[in-house]
Every structure is written in structure tokens, then in C-alpha cells.
């Protein structure tokens, strides 16, 4: 039976080699390593990863709608406080 260290080592090596073999693009490996480090730091500092992913997805939508509302008001931030959300 395979030990945990062997399985972990083989999965790390295969996850590094397979993107290079398929696309021959090192950028994919770098992006994978950056997100792996981000996930490690989230776990180390006990951050909620679901909230971070949700914020990354909703951030562009929020920026677009903020620009739209500021453009409608002529640049004044009063439109943000003039009506309740619900």
C-alpha cells in the first residue's frame, strides 16, 4: 500500500508536469502555484476561502454598478445614501 507522502509527492509532480506537457506554457504552472500559495495562506491565517472567492467574483460587478450610479448622479456620492437598499 502506498504511503501518504508518496501519494502527495506524485500528485504534486504530476500537477506541475501535466500543464507543461499539454500546453507547453509555463504561465499556467505559475498561476497554479500562485493560487496554491493563496489557498495555503488562507488556511494558515484561518480565513474563509468561500468569502474570498465570492469577493473576487463580485468585485468587478460592484465596480461597474458604482461607476454607473455615480455617472447618473453627475459624480455626486449623495445617490449612494438617498434611497435604502431594501
ZAMARGU-4260 file (C-alpha; in steps of 0.2 Angstrom, whole numbers, plus 5000, padded with zeros to 4 digits):
<rodrens>
0) 5000/5000/5000 | 5006/5017/4995 | 5011/5029/5009 | 5003/5046/5011 | 5020/5055/5007
5) 5022/5045/4991 | 5004/5049/4985 | 5006/5068/4990 | 5023/5069/4981 | 5017/5060/4965
10) 5001/5072/4964 | 5012/5087/4966 | 5024/5082/4952 | 5010/5077/4941 | 5001/5093/4943
15) 5017/5103/4939 | 5021/5092/4924 | 5004/5089/4916 | 5001/5108/4911 | 5018/5109/4904
20) 5016/5093/4894 | 4998/5098/4887 | 5000/5116/4883 | 5019/5119/4884 | 5015/5135/4893
25) 5024/5139/4910 | 5012/5153/4914 | 4999/5140/4918 | 5010/5132/4931 | 5015/5149/4939
30) 4996/5154/4940 | 4993/5137/4948 | 5007/5140/4961 | 5001/5157/4965 | 4983/5151/4969
35) 4991/5137/4979 | 5000/5149/4989 | 4985/5160/4991 | 4975/5144/4997 | 4989/5140/5009
40) 4989/5157/5017 | 4970/5157/5018 | 4971/5141/5028 | 4986/5146/5039 | 4978/5163/5044
45) 4961/5154/5046 | 4952/5165/5033 | 4936/5160/5025 | 4940/5155/5007 | 4922/5155/5001
50) 4921/5173/5006 | 4937/5177/4997 | 4931/5168/4981 | 4914/5177/4982 | 4923/5194/4984
55) 4934/5191/4969 | 4919/5186/4958 | 4908/5201/4964 | 4921/5214/4964 | 4920/5219/4945
60) 4901/5219/4946 | 4901/5231/4960 | 4914/5242/4952 | 4904/5243/4936 | 4887/5247/4945
65) 4896/5260/4957 | 4903/5269/4941 | 4885/5268/4933 | 4877/5276/4948 | 4890/5290/4950
70) 4888/5294/4932 | 4869/5295/4933 | 4871/5307/4948 | 4884/5318/4939 | 4898/5312/4951
75) 4890/5316/4967 | 4891/5302/4981 | 4874/5308/4988 | 4865/5295/4976 | 4873/5281/4987
80) 4864/5287/5003 | 4847/5294/4996 | 4837/5278/4995 | 4838/5262/5006 | 4844/5246/4998
85) 4829/5236/5003
</rodrens>
